[in-house]
Amino acid sequence: MSDYNNLKQEHTINSMQSKLDAQEKSRHDEIQRQEAYAAEQQQMANVNTHLQGHYGFDSNDAQEFIQQ
């Protein structure tokens, strides 16, 4: 009976660890997604500023150019 209880406890611990690992991976993936989105937005803002500063685009024209 002791072996059964030990195996059951080990299984429970492994199951909980798997769930924790999955949650951590999900959290890590979400952070990476947010960082990638922020970097993309910063690049778009830099392009917008460059178009306006160097080529005389107004804000609307720059946005339209970027979207094409």
BAMARNU-891629 format. One record per atom (N, C-alpha, C, O, CB): residue in three letters; atom name; x, y, z. Coordinates in nm, 2 decimals, decimal comma. Glycine has a CB too. Layout:
BEGIN
rec r->ALA; a->CA; east->X; north->Y; up->Z
...
This chain:
BEGIN
rec r->MET; a->N; east->0,08; north->-0,12; up->0,00
rec r->MET; a->CA; east->0,00; north->0,00; up->0,00
rec r->MET; a->C; east->0,09; north->0,13; up->0,00
rec r->MET; a->O; east->0,05; north->0,23; up->-0,06
rec r->MET; a->CB; east->-0,09; north->0,00; up->0,12
rec r->SER; a->N; east->0,20; north->0,12; up->0,07
rec r->SER; a->CA; east->0,29; north->0,23; up->0,08
rec r->SER; a->C; east->0,34; north->0,27; up->-0,06
rec r->SER; a->O; east->0,36; north->0,38; up->-0,10
rec r->SER; a->CB; east->0,41; north->0,20; up->0,17
rec r->ASP; a->N; east->0,37; north->0,16; up->-0,14
rec r->ASP; a->CA; east->0,42; north->0,19; up->-0,28
rec r->ASP; a->C; east->0,31; north->0,26; up->-0,36
rec r->ASP; a->O; east->0,34; north->0,35; up->-0,44
rec r->ASP; a->CB; east->0,46; north->0,06; up->-0,35
rec r->TYR; a->N; east->0,19; north->0,22; up->-0,35
rec r->TYR; a->CA; east->0,08; north->0,28; up->-0,42
rec r->TYR; a->C; east->0,07; north->0,43; up->-0,38
rec r->TYR; a->O; east->0,06; north->0,52; up->-0,47
rec r->TYR; a->CB; east->-0,05; north->0,21; up->-0,39
rec r->ASN; a->N; east->0,07; north->0,46; up->-0,25
rec r->ASN; a->CA; east->0,06; north->0,60; up->-0,20
rec r->ASN; a->C; east->0,18; north->0,68; up->-0,25
rec r->ASN; a->O; east->0,16; north->0,80; up->-0,29
rec r->ASN; a->CB; east->0,06; north->0,60; up->-0,05
rec r->ASN; a->N; east->0,30; north->0,62; up->-0,25
rec r->ASN; a->CA; east->0,42; north->0,69; up->-0,31
rec r->ASN; a->C; east->0,40; north->0,72; up->-0,46
rec r->ASN; a->O; east->0,43; north->0,83; up->-0,50
rec r->ASN; a->CB; east->0,54; north->0,61; up->-0,28
rec r->LEU; a->N; east->0,35; north->0,62; up->-0,53
rec r->LEU; a->CA; east->0,33; north->0,64; up->-0,67
rec r->LEU; a->C; east->0,23; north->0,75; up->-0,70
rec r->LEU; a->O; east->0,24; north->0,83; up->-0,79
rec r->LEU; a->CB; east->0,30; north->0,51; up->-0,74
rec r->LYS; a->N; east->0,12; north->0,74; up->-0,62
rec r->LYS; a->CA; east->0,01; north->0,84; up->-0,64
rec r->LYS; a->C; east->0,06; north->0,98; up->-0,61
rec r->LYS; a->O; east->0,03; north->1,07; up->-0,69
rec r->LYS; a->CB; east->-0,11; north->0,80; up->-0,55
rec r->GLN; a->N; east->0,14; north->0,99; up->-0,50
rec r->GLN; a->CA; east->0,19; north->1,13; up->-0,47
rec r->GLN; a->C; east->0,29; north->1,18; up->-0,58
rec r->GLN; a->O; east->0,28; north->1,29; up->-0,61
rec r->GLN; a->CB; east->0,26; north->1,12; up->-0,33
rec r->GLU; a->N; east->0,37; north->1,09; up->-0,63
rec r->GLU; a->CA; east->0,46; north->1,13; up->-0,73
rec r->GLU; a->C; east->0,39; north->1,17; up->-0,86
rec r->GLU; a->O; east->0,42; north->1,27; up->-0,92
rec r->GLU; a->CB; east->0,56; north->1,01; up->-0,76
rec r->HIS; a->N; east->0,28; north->1,09; up->-0,89
rec r->HIS; a->CA; east->0,20; north->1,13; up->-1,01
rec r->HIS; a->C; east->0,14; north->1,27; up->-0,99
rec r->HIS; a->O; east->0,14; north->1,35; up->-1,08
rec r->HIS; a->CB; east->0,09; north->1,02; up->-1,03
rec r->THR; a->N; east->0,08; north->1,29; up->-0,87
rec r->THR; a->CA; east->0,02; north->1,42; up->-0,84
rec r->THR; a->C; east->0,12; north->1,53; up->-0,85
rec r->THR; a->O; east->0,09; north->1,64; up->-0,91
rec r->THR; a->CB; east->-0,04; north->1,42; up->-0,70
rec r->ILE; a->N; east->0,24; north->1,52; up->-0,80
rec r->ILE; a->CA; east->0,34; north->1,62; up->-0,81
rec r->ILE; a->C; east->0,38; north->1,64; up->-0,95
rec r->ILE; a->O; east->0,40; north->1,76; up->-0,99
rec r->ILE; a->CB; east->0,47; north->1,57; up->-0,72
rec r->ASN; a->N; east->0,40; north->1,54; up->-1,03
rec r->ASN; a->CA; east->0,44; north->1,55; up->-1,17
rec r->ASN; a->C; east->0,33; north->1,62; up->-1,25
rec r->ASN; a->O; east->0,36; north->1,71; up->-1,33
rec r->ASN; a->CB; east->0,47; north->1,41; up->-1,23
rec r->SER; a->N; east->0,21; north->1,59; up->-1,22
rec r->SER; a->CA; east->0,09; north->1,65; up->-1,29
rec r->SER; a->C; east->0,09; north->1,80; up->-1,25
rec r->SER; a->O; east->0,07; north->1,88; up->-1,34
rec r->SER; a->CB; east->-0,04; north->1,58; up->-1,25
rec r->MET; a->N; east->0,11; north->1,84; up->-1,13
rec r->MET; a->CA; east->0,11; north->1,98; up->-1,09
rec r->MET; a->C; east->0,22; north->2,05; up->-1,15
rec r->MET; a->O; east->0,21; north->2,17; up->-1,20
rec r->MET; a->CB; east->0,11; north->1,99; up->-0,94
rec r->GLN; a->N; east->0,34; north->1,99; up->-1,16
rec r->GLN; a->CA; east->0,46; north->2,05; up->-1,22
rec r->GLN; a->C; east->0,43; north->2,08; up->-1,37
rec r->GLN; a->O; east->0,47; north->2,18; up->-1,42
rec r->GLN; a->CB; east->0,58; north->1,96; up->-1,20
rec r->SER; a->N; east->0,37; north->1,98; up->-1,43
rec r->SER; a->CA; east->0,34; north->2,00; up->-1,58
rec r->SER; a->C; east->0,25; north->2,12; up->-1,60
rec r->SER; a->O; east->0,27; north->2,19; up->-1,69
rec r->SER; a->CB; east->0,28; north->1,87; up->-1,63
rec r->LYS; a->N; east->0,15; north->2,13; up->-1,51
rec r->LYS; a->CA; east->0,06; north->2,24; up->-1,52
rec r->LYS; a->C; east->0,13; north->2,37; up->-1,50
rec r->LYS; a->O; east->0,10; north->2,47; up->-1,57
rec r->LYS; a->CB; east->-0,06; north->2,23; up->-1,42
rec r->LEU; a->N; east->0,21; north->2,38; up->-1,40
rec r->LEU; a->CA; east->0,29; north->2,50; up->-1,37
rec r->LEU; a->C; east->0,38; north->2,53; up->-1,49
rec r->LEU; a->O; east->0,40; north->2,65; up->-1,52
rec r->LEU; a->CB; east->0,37; north->2,48; up->-1,24
rec r->ASP; a->N; east->0,45; north->2,43; up->-1,54
rec r->ASP; a->CA; east->0,54; north->2,46; up->-1,66
rec r->ASP; a->C; east->0,46; north->2,51; up->-1,78
rec r->ASP; a->O; east->0,51; north->2,60; up->-1,85
rec r->ASP; a->CB; east->0,60; north->2,33; up->-1,70
rec r->ALA; a->N; east->0,34; north->2,46; up->-1,80
rec r->ALA; a->CA; east->0,26; north->2,51; up->-1,91
rec r->ALA; a->C; east->0,21; north->2,65; up->-1,89
rec r->ALA; a->O; east->0,21; north->2,73; up->-1,98
rec r->ALA; a->CB; east->0,13; north->2,42; up->-1,93
rec r->GLN; a->N; east->0,18; north->2,69; up->-1,77
rec r->GLN; a->CA; east->0,14; north->2,82; up->-1,73
rec r->GLN; a->C; east->0,26; north->2,92; up->-1,75
rec r->GLN; a->O; east->0,24; north->3,03; up->-1,81
rec r->GLN; a->CB; east->0,09; north->2,83; up->-1,59
rec r->GLU; a->N; east->0,38; north->2,88; up->-1,71
rec r->GLU; a->CA; east->0,49; north->2,96; up->-1,73
rec r->GLU; a->C; east->0,53; north->2,98; up->-1,87
rec r->GLU; a->O; east->0,57; north->3,09; up->-1,91
rec r->GLU; a->CB; east->0,61; north->2,89; up->-1,65
rec r->LYS; a->N; east->0,52; north->2,88; up->-1,95
rec r->LYS; a->CA; east->0,54; north->2,89; up->-2,10
rec r->LYS; a->C; east->0,44; north->2,98; up->-2,16
rec r->LYS; a->O; east->0,48; north->3,07; up->-2,24
rec r->LYS; a->CB; east->0,54; north->2,75; up->-2,16
rec r->SER; a->N; east->0,32; north->2,97; up->-2,12
rec r->SER; a->CA; east->0,21; north->3,06; up->-2,17
rec r->SER; a->C; east->0,24; north->3,20; up->-2,14
rec r->SER; a->O; east->0,23; north->3,29; up->-2,22
rec r->SER; a->CB; east->0,08; north->3,02; up->-2,12
rec r->ARG; a->N; east->0,28; north->3,23; up->-2,01
rec r->ARG; a->CA; east->0,31; north->3,36; up->-1,97
rec r->ARG; a->C; east->0,44; north->3,42; up->-2,05
rec r->ARG; a->O; east->0,44; north->3,53; up->-2,09
rec r->ARG; a->CB; east->0,34; north->3,37; up->-1,82
rec r->HIS; a->N; east->0,54; north->3,33; up->-2,06
rec r->HIS; a->CA; east->0,66; north->3,37; up->-2,14
rec r->HIS; a->C; east->0,62; north->3,41; up->-2,28
rec r->HIS; a->O; east->0,67; north->3,50; up->-2,34
rec r->HIS; a->CB; east->0,76; north->3,26; up->-2,13
rec r->ASP; a->N; east->0,54; north->3,32; up->-2,35
rec r->ASP; a->CA; east->0,50; north->3,35; up->-2,48
rec r->ASP; a->C; east->0,42; north->3,48; up->-2,50
rec r->ASP; a->O; east->0,44; north->3,55; up->-2,60
rec r->ASP; a->CB; east->0,41; north->3,23; up->-2,54
rec r->GLU; a->N; east->0,34; north->3,51; up->-2,40
rec r->GLU; a->CA; east->0,26; north->3,63; up->-2,40
rec r->GLU; a->C; east->0,35; north->3,75; up->-2,39
rec r->GLU; a->O; east->0,33; north->3,86; up->-2,46
rec r->GLU; a->CB; east->0,15; north->3,63; up->-2,29
rec r->ILE; a->N; east->0,45; north->3,74; up->-2,30
rec r->ILE; a->CA; east->0,55; north->3,85; up->-2,29
rec r->ILE; a->C; east->0,62; north->3,88; up->-2,42
rec r->ILE; a->O; east->0,64; north->3,99; up->-2,46
rec r->ILE; a->CB; east->0,64; north->3,82; up->-2,17
rec r->GLN; a->N; east->0,66; north->3,77; up->-2,48
rec r->GLN; a->CA; east->0,74; north->3,78; up->-2,61
rec r->GLN; a->C; east->0,65; north->3,84; up->-2,71
rec r->GLN; a->O; east->0,69; north->3,93; up->-2,79
rec r->GLN; a->CB; east->0,79; north->3,64; up->-2,66
rec r->ARG; a->N; east->0,52; north->3,81; up->-2,72
rec r->ARG; a->CA; east->0,43; north->3,86; up->-2,81
rec r->ARG; a->C; east->0,41; north->4,01; up->-2,79
rec r->ARG; a->O; east->0,41; north->4,09; up->-2,89
rec r->ARG; a->CB; east->0,29; north->3,79; up->-2,81
rec r->GLN; a->N; east->0,40; north->4,05; up->-2,67
rec r->GLN; a->CA; east->0,38; north->4,19; up->-2,63
rec r->GLN; a->C; east->0,51; north->4,27; up->-2,67
rec r->GLN; a->O; east->0,50; north->4,38; up->-2,72
rec r->GLN; a->CB; east->0,35; north->4,21; up->-2,48
rec r->GLU; a->N; east->0,62; north->4,22; up->-2,64
rec r->GLU; a->CA; east->0,75; north->4,28; up->-2,68
rec r->GLU; a->C; east->0,76; north->4,30; up->-2,83
rec r->GLU; a->O; east->0,81; north->4,40; up->-2,88
rec r->GLU; a->CB; east->0,87; north->4,21; up->-2,62
rec r->ALA; a->N; east->0,73; north->4,20; up->-2,90
rec r->ALA; a->CA; east->0,74; north->4,20; up->-3,05
rec r->ALA; a->C; east->0,64; north->4,31; up->-3,10
rec r->ALA; a->O; east->0,67; north->4,38; up->-3,19
rec r->ALA; a->CB; east->0,70; north->4,07; up->-3,11
rec r->TYR; a->N; east->0,52; north->4,31; up->-3,05
rec r->TYR; a->CA; east->0,42; north->4,41; up->-3,09
rec r->TYR; a->C; east->0,47; north->4,56; up->-3,06
rec r->TYR; a->O; east->0,46; north->4,64; up->-3,14
rec r->TYR; a->CB; east->0,29; north->4,39; up->-3,02
rec r->ALA; a->N; east->0,53; north->4,58; up->-2,94
rec r->ALA; a->CA; east->0,58; north->4,71; up->-2,90
rec r->ALA; a->C; east->0,70; north->4,75; up->-3,00
rec r->ALA; a->O; east->0,71; north->4,86; up->-3,04
rec r->ALA; a->CB; east->0,63; north->4,71; up->-2,76
rec r->ALA; a->N; east->0,78; north->4,65; up->-3,03
rec r->ALA; a->CA; east->0,89; north->4,68; up->-3,12
rec r->ALA; a->C; east->0,84; north->4,72; up->-3,26
rec r->ALA; a->O; east->0,89; north->4,81; up->-3,32
rec r->ALA; a->CB; east->0,99; north->4,56; up->-3,13
rec r->GLU; a->N; east->0,74; north->4,65; up->-3,31
rec r->GLU; a->CA; east->0,68; north->4,68; up->-3,44
rec r->GLU; a->C; east->0,62; north->4,82; up->-3,44
rec r->GLU; a->O; east->0,64; north->4,89; up->-3,53
rec r->GLU; a->CB; east->0,57; north->4,57; up->-3,47
rec r->GLN; a->N; east->0,55; north->4,85; up->-3,33
rec r->GLN; a->CA; east->0,49; north->4,98; up->-3,32
rec r->GLN; a->C; east->0,59; north->5,09; up->-3,32
rec r->GLN; a->O; east->0,58; north->5,20; up->-3,38
rec r->GLN; a->CB; east->0,40; north->4,99; up->-3,19
rec r->GLN; a->N; east->0,71; north->5,07; up->-3,25
rec r->GLN; a->CA; east->0,81; north->5,17; up->-3,25
rec r->GLN; a->C; east->0,88; north->5,18; up->-3,38
rec r->GLN; a->O; east->0,91; north->5,29; up->-3,42
rec r->GLN; a->CB; east->0,92; north->5,12; up->-3,14
rec r->GLN; a->N; east->0,89; north->5,07; up->-3,46
rec r->GLN; a->CA; east->0,95; north->5,08; up->-3,59
rec r->GLN; a->C; east->0,85; north->5,16; up->-3,68
rec r->GLN; a->O; east->0,90; north->5,25; up->-3,76
rec r->GLN; a->CB; east->0,97; north->4,94; up->-3,65
rec r->MET; a->N; east->0,73; north->5,14; up->-3,67
rec r->MET; a->CA; east->0,63; north->5,22; up->-3,75
rec r->MET; a->C; east->0,63; north->5,37; up->-3,72
rec r->MET; a->O; east->0,62; north->5,45; up->-3,80
rec r->MET; a->CB; east->0,49; north->5,16; up->-3,73
rec r->ALA; a->N; east->0,65; north->5,40; up->-3,59
rec r->ALA; a->CA; east->0,66; north->5,54; up->-3,55
rec r->ALA; a->C; east->0,78; north->5,60; up->-3,60
rec r->ALA; a->O; east->0,78; north->5,72; up->-3,64
rec r->ALA; a->CB; east->0,65; north->5,55; up->-3,39
rec r->ASN; a->N; east->0,89; north->5,52; up->-3,60
rec r->ASN; a->CA; east->1,02; north->5,58; up->-3,66
rec r->ASN; a->C; east->1,01; north->5,60; up->-3,81
rec r->ASN; a->O; east->1,06; north->5,70; up->-3,86
rec r->ASN; a->CB; east->1,13; north->5,48; up->-3,63
rec r->VAL; a->N; east->0,94; north->5,51; up->-3,88
rec r->VAL; a->CA; east->0,92; north->5,53; up->-4,02
rec r->VAL; a->C; east->0,84; north->5,66; up->-4,05
rec r->VAL; a->O; east->0,86; north->5,74; up->-4,14
rec r->VAL; a->CB; east->0,86; north->5,41; up->-4,09
rec r->ASN; a->N; east->0,73; north->5,67; up->-3,97
rec r->ASN; a->CA; east->0,64; north->5,78; up->-3,98
rec r->ASN; a->C; east->0,72; north->5,91; up->-3,96
rec r->ASN; a->O; east->0,70; north->6,00; up->-4,04
rec r->ASN; a->CB; east->0,52; north->5,77; up->-3,88
rec r->THR; a->N; east->0,79; north->5,92; up->-3,85
rec r->THR; a->CA; east->0,87; north->6,04; up->-3,83
rec r->THR; a->C; east->0,97; north->6,07; up->-3,94
rec r->THR; a->O; east->0,99; north->6,18; up->-3,98
rec r->THR; a->CB; east->0,95; north->6,02; up->-3,69
rec r->HIS; a->N; east->1,04; north->5,96; up->-3,99
rec r->HIS; a->CA; east->1,13; north->5,98; up->-4,10
rec r->HIS; a->C; east->1,06; north->6,03; up->-4,22
rec r->HIS; a->O; east->1,12; north->6,13; up->-4,29
rec r->HIS; a->CB; east->1,20; north->5,84; up->-4,13
rec r->LEU; a->N; east->0,95; north->5,98; up->-4,26
rec r->LEU; a->CA; east->0,88; north->6,03; up->-4,38
rec r->LEU; a->C; east->0,84; north->6,17; up->-4,36
rec r->LEU; a->O; east->0,85; north->6,25; up->-4,45
rec r->LEU; a->CB; east->0,75; north->5,94; up->-4,40
rec r->GLN; a->N; east->0,79; north->6,21; up->-4,24
rec r->GLN; a->CA; east->0,75; north->6,35; up->-4,22
rec r->GLN; a->C; east->0,87; north->6,44; up->-4,22
rec r->GLN; a->O; east->0,87; north->6,55; up->-4,27
rec r->GLN; a->CB; east->0,67; north->6,36; up->-4,09
rec r->GLY; a->N; east->0,98; north->6,40; up->-4,15
rec r->GLY; a->CA; east->1,10; north->6,49; up->-4,14
rec r->GLY; a->C; east->1,18; north->6,50; up->-4,26
rec r->GLY; a->O; east->1,23; north->6,61; up->-4,29
rec r->GLY; a->CB; east->1,18; north->6,43; up->-4,03
rec r->HIS; a->N; east->1,19; north->6,39; up->-4,34
rec r->HIS; a->CA; east->1,28; north->6,40; up->-4,46
rec r->HIS; a->C; east->1,21; north->6,41; up->-4,59
rec r->HIS; a->O; east->1,28; north->6,46; up->-4,69
rec r->HIS; a->CB; east->1,36; north->6,27; up->-4,46
rec r->TYR; a->N; east->1,09; north->6,38; up->-4,60
rec r->TYR; a->CA; east->1,02; north->6,39; up->-4,73
rec r->TYR; a->C; east->0,90; north->6,48; up->-4,72
rec r->TYR; a->O; east->0,82; north->6,48; up->-4,82
rec r->TYR; a->CB; east->0,98; north->6,25; up->-4,77
rec r->GLY; a->N; east->0,87; north->6,54; up->-4,61
rec r->GLY; a->CA; east->0,76; north->6,64; up->-4,61
rec r->GLY; a->C; east->0,62; north->6,58; up->-4,61
rec r->GLY; a->O; east->0,53; north->6,65; up->-4,64
rec r->GLY; a->CB; east->0,78; north->6,73; up->-4,72
rec r->PHE; a->N; east->0,61; north->6,46; up->-4,57
rec r->PHE; a->CA; east->0,48; north->6,40; up->-4,56
rec r->PHE; a->C; east->0,41; north->6,46; up->-4,44
rec r->PHE; a->O; east->0,47; north->6,49; up->-4,34
rec r->PHE; a->CB; east->0,49; north->6,24; up->-4,55
rec r->ASP; a->N; east->0,27; north->6,47; up->-4,46
rec r->ASP; a->CA; east->0,20; north->6,50; up->-4,34
rec r->ASP; a->C; east->0,16; north->6,37; up->-4,27
rec r->ASP; a->O; east->0,19; north->6,26; up->-4,33
rec r->ASP; a->CB; east->0,07; north->6,59; up->-4,37
rec r->SER; a->N; east->0,10; north->6,38; up->-4,15
rec r->SER; a->CA; east->0,08; north->6,26; up->-4,07
rec r->SER; a->C; east->-0,01; north->6,16; up->-4,15
rec r->SER; a->O; east->0,02; north->6,04; up->-4,15
rec r->SER; a->CB; east->0,01; north->6,29; up->-3,94
rec r->ASN; a->N; east->-0,12; north->6,21; up->-4,21
rec r->ASN; a->CA; east->-0,21; north->6,12; up->-4,29
rec r->ASN; a->C; east->-0,14; north->6,05; up->-4,41
rec r->ASN; a->O; east->-0,16; north->5,93; up->-4,43
rec r->ASN; a->CB; east->-0,33; north->6,20; up->-4,34
rec r->ASP; a->N; east->-0,06; north->6,13; up->-4,48
rec r->ASP; a->CA; east->0,01; north->6,07; up->-4,60
rec r->ASP; a->C; east->0,11; north->5,97; up->-4,55
rec r->ASP; a->O; east->0,13; north->5,86; up->-4,62
rec r->ASP; a->CB; east->0,08; north->6,18; up->-4,68
rec r->ALA; a->N; east->0,18; north->6,00; up->-4,44
rec r->ALA; a->CA; east->0,28; north->5,90; up->-4,39
rec r->ALA; a->C; east->0,21; north->5,77; up->-4,35
rec r->ALA; a->O; east->0,26; north->5,66; up->-4,38
rec r->ALA; a->CB; east->0,36; north->5,96; up->-4,27
rec r->GLN; a->N; east->0,10; north->5,78; up->-4,28
rec r->GLN; a->CA; east->0,02; north->5,66; up->-4,24
rec r->GLN; a->C; east->-0,02; north->5,58; up->-4,36
rec r->GLN; a->O; east->-0,02; north->5,46; up->-4,36
rec r->GLN; a->CB; east->-0,10; north->5,70; up->-4,15
rec r->GLU; a->N; east->-0,08; north->5,65; up->-4,46
rec r->GLU; a->CA; east->-0,12; north->5,58; up->-4,58
rec r->GLU; a->C; east->-0,01; north->5,51; up->-4,65
rec r->GLU; a->O; east->-0,03; north->5,40; up->-4,70
rec r->GLU; a->CB; east->-0,19; north->5,68; up->-4,68
rec r->PHE; a->N; east->0,11; north->5,58; up->-4,66
rec r->PHE; a->CA; east->0,22; north->5,52; up->-4,73
rec r->PHE; a->C; east->0,27; north->5,40; up->-4,65
rec r->PHE; a->O; east->0,30; north->5,30; up->-4,72
rec r->PHE; a->CB; east->0,34; north->5,63; up->-4,73
rec r->ILE; a->N; east->0,27; north->5,40; up->-4,52
rec r->ILE; a->CA; east->0,32; north->5,29; up->-4,44
rec r->ILE; a->C; east->0,22; north->5,17; up->-4,46
rec r->ILE; a->O; east->0,27; north->5,06; up->-4,47
rec r->ILE; a->CB; east->0,32; north->5,33; up->-4,29
rec r->GLN; a->N; east->0,09; north->5,20; up->-4,47
rec r->GLN; a->CA; east->-0,01; north->5,09; up->-4,48
rec r->GLN; a->C; east->0,00; north->5,02; up->-4,62
rec r->GLN; a->O; east->-0,04; north->4,91; up->-4,63
rec r->GLN; a->CB; east->-0,15; north->5,14; up->-4,46
rec r->GLN; a->N; east->0,05; north->5,09; up->-4,72
rec r->GLN; a->CA; east->0,06; north->5,03; up->-4,85
rec r->GLN; a->C; east->0,18; north->4,95; up->-4,86
rec r->GLN; a->O; east->0,21; north->4,88; up->-4,96
rec r->GLN; a->CB; east->0,06; north->5,13; up->-4,96
